[in-house]
Every structure is written in C-alpha cells, then in structure tokens.
Amino acid sequence: MTSITKTMPASPVALPYSASDAELELFRHFFQQTIGVNLPNSKKSLLTGRLGKRLHDLNLPDLRAYHSYITMSGNEDERQRAIDLITTNETYFFRESKHFDYLADSILPSLATQQDVRIWSAASSTGEEAYSIAMILDKKRPAMAWNVEGSDVSTRVLAYAQRGLYPIQRGQQIPQSFLKQHCLRGNGQYEGHFLVDQRLRERVQFSQRNLLEPQTSLGQFDVIFLRNVLIYFENETKAQVIRNVCRQLKPGGWFIIGHAESLNGIETGLKLKPSGSSIFQLEH
C-alpha cells in the first residue's frame, strides 16, 4: 500500500438514557414497519445507546418524545437519521471468504464469455463486501465489462462506503496482491487506516434502497449477495425481502446469503436450488 494523509472526523458521544418496555415496543413497531427489522427486548441498550445523543441534541426528555418527533410529518430527515443509527453494523473485507472463492473459481468462469457481468451487494453496509467483489472482478475480468451495485437503507453507511476509507483491521483478510493494487495506506491523522484506490471506487455504485420495496429500477443481476441481514427479520419479512431482491436476479443467476442464515421454512415462491454453502441458483 502507498500512502494518504487527511483528517478523520470526530466520533459522536452517546449519552445515558433508559428505555421502558412501552418505549421499546413503540420503536419495535416503527422499525418493523419502516425497514422490517425486529428489535427484541435484548436490544434495549442498543436503542438507548444509539439514540441517546439525538434526544440530548433535540432537548427531548425520553424515547417516547423522540418517537413522536420522528413520526411527525416534516421530520423525515430525523426519521432517516434514526434508521441510520439503528442499522449501522460493522463488517470487514472478504468476510465469509468461501463465498468469494466460489465467485472467483466457479461463478465467474461460467460467465467468462458473457459481455457484461452485474453483481449486487444488496445490504452492503459500509461497502467492504462491494469492494471485495470489485477486486475479484477486476482480476478475473481485466479487459471485460462488469458492474457492482452496493445498496443499504442507511444513508450514513453509504456515505462511509462511497468514501472508501477503512481501519486497517477491517482489511486483514484482503489478499496481499489486492492490498498492493487497490489500497493506499494512511499517514498522520489517517494512521491505522487505508483508502480503496480511486480507480476501483469509481467502478462501484452505491444507492439507498429499502428492501421491503420492489427494486425494479436496478435492472437484472447475475449474482446477488444478501448476507447477514436476514437474521434481523421475522420469516414473513424475510420472504418479502427475498422476493423483492430475487426479482432482480437473472434466470440461472446466483443468490448468496450468510453462513449463519437459512431459507428453511421461508416460502418465497421462487425456484432457488442449492448451489454451495448458503449459495442458491435461480432455475431457468
């Protein structure tokens, strides 16, 4: 990796608040209806920890008042901010590496004569998955067309993804050849970080998408990654999300979920056949 030097933004400081069962229920219903995510009782501390600073900044006494505020007409920006705060999750490059091995060794060779290859990282969070896919495509299809689309419901993580700047520890599984080719080491106040090379960043598009809604405007994809997000949904919501996502999958295309996830007991009406560990192929 070569070097970069810039200024890192300060991190927000969470303030202590408590949540009653009734307040948790209000937000459980809110997040279930807006983005499909279920908040169990065990997530009380997450709720207060992530939303506490907003209560302080808005001079609101409790979470009930904040819920009233974000559900009022005209407060759509704050509503999105609440969604951003709750859905922010940390990931890392080449997470669950067998999926990337399968992409490189099995899927892409089968598409070698195809003029263009399109892959969707449908819950891309801060972008590590999308850039991992792009590194493989750049190696396997150096002179052929390809496209990576990353999406998430959170505008905050999408801004992070578009910037392409990451702590070094998130890149520990990046192969050395990819590190040298695609990553720039940070210096000074960026010490301990690396930046994805601009050439690669320019070939990955990110957009905000709520997977509870149809995504027909995205077009069709050869491969769709939807990993480590289904675990946050109840079965009915999982089925809805999978249907919406897989409508954008080409016949014969591959659908990849997280190793800890399963489609068992989920009725989607789709003809998805197993094609590897947590990898499925849509029948023609």
Number of C-alpha atoms within 10 A of each C-alpha: 18 15 15 16 15 11 9 12 6 6 6 8 9 14 14 12 18 13 15 12 9 11 18 20 14 15 18 19 14 19 17 16 12 12 18 23 22 19 21 11 11 8 13 16 14 13 22 22 18 21 22 21 17 19 17 15 8 10 11 14 11 17 24 16 13 22 16 10 17 18 13 11 8 10 11 13 10 16 18 15 16 20 20 19 19 18 19 17 11 10 16 20 21 22 18 13 13 13 21 17 13 15 19 17 12 11 16 19 13 11 12 13 10 12 9 13 19 18 23 29 24 25 25 28 27 29 28 25 24 28 26 19 23 21 17 17 22 17 11 15 15 10 8 14 13 18 16 21 21 27 25 24 23 25 22 19 23 23 15 14 26 18 15 20 22 24 16 15 12 17 20 13 14 18 12 11 10 15 20 14 14 21 24 20 22 22 16 12 12 19 16 13 22 27 22 22 18 13 9 16 18 9 14 20 16 21 17 16 19 18 22 20 13 17 16 11 7 12 11 19 23 21 27 27 23 20 22 15 18 23 15 15 17 14 16 13 20 23 21 18 21 21 20 19 23 24 16 21 23 19 16 15 21 25 26 21 20 19 14 10 13 12 16 7 9 15 14 17 9 13 11 19 14 13 14 12 13 17 19 21 21 19 13 9
